[in-house]
Amino acid sequence: MVVSMFGRHLNIFVRVLISAALMVGLDVLIEPVAIELDFWAWAGGNVPFQNYIGWFIIAFILQFTFHKATPKDATNHVAVILFAWQIVFFGVLNWTLF
């Protein structure tokens, strides 16, 4: 939804790629916090690159479905605010925990 609001002129493939990359970017912020707070653990303590590839594939499929199902003129300003606050929240957690 974030990309749909600001990138309406982009074709669907580019919007979906950007949206999936934003979702993976949020996961990059979440992973260290989740590991530090013992929500989950990875063998060796490092997040394998396959995790991010898998998330990108899942995110791409979900975003493609979402962009196809959502009317082109739909807006959701709450999505932008929520996404921004998640970035801030996990960014601050990363900064304070490490």
C-alpha positions in Angstrom: 0.0 0.0 0.0 2.9 2.4 0.7 4.3 2.0 -2.8 0.8 2.2 -4.3 0.2 5.6 -2.7 3.5 7.1 -3.9 4.3 5.2 -7.0 1.0 5.0 -8.9 2.8 5.9 -12.1 5.0 2.8 -11.8 4.0 -0.5 -13.5 2.8 -3.3 -11.3 6.0 -5.3 -11.5 8.1 -2.4 -10.2 5.6 -1.6 -7.5 5.6 -5.3 -6.4 9.4 -5.5 -6.4 9.7 -2.3 -4.3 6.9 -3.5 -1.9 8.6 -6.9 -1.4 12.0 -5.2 -0.8 10.4 -3.0 1.8 8.9 -6.0 3.6 12.3 -7.7 3.6 13.9 -4.5 4.8 11.6 -4.5 7.8 12.5 -8.1 8.4 16.2 -7.1 8.4 15.3 -4.8 11.3 13.2 -7.3 13.1 15.6 -10.3 13.0 18.3 -9.0 15.4 15.8 -7.8 17.9 13.9 -11.2 17.8 17.2 -13.1 18.3 18.4 -10.8 21.1 15.0 -11.2 22.9 15.0 -15.0 22.4 11.9 -15.0 20.2 13.8 -17.4 17.9 17.3 -18.5 17.2 19.3 -19.5 14.2 22.0 -22.1 14.0 25.3 -20.4 14.6 23.5 -17.2 15.7 23.5 -15.7 12.2 20.5 -15.3 10.0 21.0 -17.3 6.8 20.7 -15.5 3.5 18.1 -18.0 2.4 15.7 -16.6 5.1 15.7 -13.2 3.2 15.4 -14.9 -0.2 12.4 -16.9 1.1 10.8 -13.8 2.6 11.3 -12.0 -0.6 9.6 -14.7 -2.6 6.6 -14.9 -0.2 6.4 -11.1 0.0 6.5 -10.9 -3.8 3.6 -13.3 -4.2 1.6 -11.6 -1.4 2.3 -8.1 -2.8 1.4 -9.1 -6.4 -1.9 -10.6 -5.1 -2.6 -7.5 -3.1 -1.8 -5.0 -5.9 -4.0 -7.0 -8.3 -6.9 -7.1 -5.9 -6.7 -3.5 -4.7 -8.4 -0.8 -6.8 -6.0 1.6 -8.4 -7.5 4.6 -6.7 -7.5 3.0 -3.2 -5.6 4.9 -0.5 -4.7 3.9 3.0 -2.8 6.6 4.9 -2.8 4.5 8.0 -0.6 1.9 6.2 2.1 4.5 5.6 2.0 5.7 9.2 2.0 2.2 10.6 5.0 1.1 8.4 6.9 4.2 9.4 6.3 3.5 13.1 7.4 -0.1 12.7 10.7 1.2 11.1 11.1 3.6 14.0 10.2 1.0 16.6 12.6 -1.7 15.4 15.3 0.9 14.6 15.2 2.2 18.1 15.2 -1.3 19.5 18.3 -2.2 17.4 20.0 1.0 18.5 19.3 0.4 22.3 19.9 -3.4 22.4 23.2 -3.3 20.6 
